[in-house]
Every structure is written in structure tokens, then in C-alpha cells.
Amino acid sequence: MKLTTRTSSSLRRALAGCVLHALASSLLLGSATLSMAQSVDLAKSQISFGFKQENVPGEGKFRKFSAQVAFDAAKPEATRANIEVDVTSVDLGDAGWNTDIQNPSWFDTAKFPKAAFVAGAARALGGGKFEAPAKFTLKGVTRDVVASFTAKADAGGTLLEGVVPLKRNDYKMGEGPWSDVSVVANEVAVRFKVYLKK
């Protein structure tokens, strides 16, 4: 088919229409997700991570994060979660380590101050256990992950508690000589507690 000026103009209009439709749909989905989100009690919530250095267990946590979560144990497929972590708030229990881990070989917080976890569904495993496929972004790298968690309701709300297993080298965490997994293990367990108020 010969591409004429009229055909080219029609294609541009059609493509523009598709882009606008997709943008409108995503904005509507985002608005719906936001309106469904439950109130998160950050004082009862926590994000931490476990690792091993020379086979010795270590742990750190993040002191600042935001969370928008919608969860109903009766309808796990409608689960939505958008959690943003302020990576500069990392705490390894030592001021020197807290500074070192923010350098370019590790979190590189000057360039990548935030990490993000986004989930659009979950499924029940039975016995109050669930799992949610998600996208996790750290240091400019986005990977597919799976969060395994439990949901425990009480008088004030519901506690979601679980873990997201990661491999640090997938996210360029520990570059150069630190990429050696015999020194710092490749496996990292990101643990979370998110308390949803009624």
C-alpha cells in the first residue's frame, strides 16, 4: 500500500486516539485504586530486610515509607497495593553502615532515593495465607516478584504480614567486589507488616 499524506494523517489520528484511550483508561484505573485504598496505620506497620554476610545473618529496616493498599480476604483478586520506600531512611543499626550502604555500589540513593512495590491482584492459598505477584523497582531496575503473606483480622483492622524474596544482584545491589555472593549472599528477604485500619 502506498503511504500518502492523507493515509499518514489518518494513521497519526488513529494512533493518537489509541494513546489517549490508553491514558484515560490508566487514569481511571489509578483513580479507582486510590479510592478503594484502606487507611494504613504506619505506626503498626514495618518494612525490613534480612541478609547474610559471610554466613552471618543481618537485618536492616526502612524508617520511612508510604502505602496505599486495598485488601479483602473474601475477594483477594481485587487486591491492590502501591508501596513506596524512602531508601535514604535505611537503618542497619550503625551510623557508618547507614552511610556506606547509600553509596553508588549499593543503594545509590543520590540517583535512586525511592523503591517501589506495585501489585494488582492476589490469590488465596488456604489457611489465611495469600500470595501476590508484583513489580518491584529498586535502583532503577524493575523485576517480577511474588509476595507471600498472611492476613490476621482483629478489632481494629487487619494485619498483612509477609515476605518478598529477592536476589540483590538482579538490582545491582553490591557492585564491583561486593557482587561476590560468597561474601554477601545473593538472597535477600524483604519482610513487611502492613496494618489496615477498619
N, C-alpha and C positions, 0 to 999 in steps of 0.2 A: 504494500500500500504506500502510495506517495504521500509524504507528510507535507501538507500545505499549511499556509499561515492560518487558515480557518480551522484546520484539524488540530494544529498545535495549540491554538487558543482554546478550543473545546477541551483538549486534554488537560490544559492548565486549570480550567474551571472545574473539571471533574475531580482532579487531584486535590484542588483547594477545598472542594466540598467534602471529600473524604477526610482530609486532615481536620477540618472544622468539626465534622461529626464525631471523629475520634476524640478530639479535645473536649467537646461538650460532654460526651459520654464519661470521660475520665473525671471531669469536674463534678458531674452529678454523682458518680460513684464515690468520689472523695467526700462530697458533702454528706452523702448518706452514711458513710462510715463514721464520719465525725459526729453526726447527730446520734448514732447508735452507741457511741463510746460511753462506758461507765466511768464514774469518778474513781480515780486511783488514789489510795492513801499511801503517799510516798514515805511517810514515817514508818509504815509497816511493810514497806517494800525494799528490795535489795537486789543489786547485781554484783556478782563476784566472779572470780575465775580461779581455777586450780591448775597447777602445772608441776613438772618435776625438773629439778636441776641436779645433774649428777645423781639421779635416782632419789633425791631428797624432795619430798612434797613441799610445795609452796603455795601461797594463796594471796590474792590481791582483791581489791574491790574498787568500785567507782562510786564516788560520793554524790555525783550529780547526774541525773538522767530525767527524761520526761517519758510518759507512757500514755498512749491512747489505746484502750482495749475494750472490745465488746465480746462478751463470752456468755453463753447459756449452755449449761451441761446437757439440756434436753435437745439443743439444736447446735451441736459443735460445728456443723458445716457452715454456719453463719458467723463463725469466729472471725474477728478482725483485730489485728494488732499492729501498732506502729510505735516502736520504742527507739528513742534517740539518746545516745550516751555521750556525755561530755567526757572525752577521753583525757582531757587535761586534768580531770579530777581523780585520776588513778592513784591508788594508795596501796603500797606494798609494805607499809609499816615501818619504812625507813626513809628519811628525807632525801638522802643521797640516791637511793634506788629510785625514788619517785622522780627525781630529776633525770637520771640516766635513761630510764625507760621511755622518756618522751623525745629522745634524740632520733635522728633520721634512721638509724639502724633498727629501731624498734617502732614505736607508735608514730613517730614523725609528726607530733601534734602541731607544729608550726604550719604544716601544709594540710594536715588532716585532723582537725580538732574534734570531729564527730564520728561516731559509728552508728549504724542503724540496723534494726531488725524489723522486717515487714512480713506479716503473714496474712493470708486471705481466706483461710479455712483451717479446720481441724477435724480429726475423726476420733471416735471413742474406741478404746481398746478393751474396755470392760474393767470392772473393779475400781471405778473412779479414775482410771488412767486415760490419757489422751496423747495424741501427737499432732504436730502442726508443721507441714512443710513451709519453708520461708526463704526469704532472701536476706543474707547478712552482708553488710558492707563495712569494711574496715580498711583503712589506709588506701582508699581509692579502688579497692578490689571488691567485687560483688560475687558471692558464691551461693549455691543452693545448700540449705541446711535443713535439719529436722529437729524441732524442739519436742522433747518428751516431758510430760508434766502431769501432775495430779491436781484435782480441784476439790478443796475442802470448804464446805459452807459452814458458817456459824451465825450467831445472832446479828452480827454487824455487816456481814458480806461474805465474800468468797476469796480464799487464798489460792492462787495459782502458783505452784512451786515445781521447778523442773530444771532441766539441763539442756544445753546445746553443745554437742561435741564439735570441736574444730581442729584443724591442723594448721599450726601457726605459719608454716612455710607457704601455705596457699595464699596467705595475706602479706607475704614479705615481712613477717614479724621475726626479727633477728637476722639481719642481712650480714654478708661477709662471713667472718669466722663463726659468728653466732648462729649461722644456719646449720651448723653441725648438730644433728639430733642426738649424738652421743653425749653432748654437754647439757643441752636443754632439750627435753623431749618434744617431739613434734605435736603430740596430743595435748590439747587444752580443753578443759571443761568449763564452759560459761554457765554459771548457775544463777537462777533468778527466783525471786519471790515477788509476786505482784498481788497486792491486796485490793480487791474491787469492793467498793462500798455499795450497800444496798440503796 
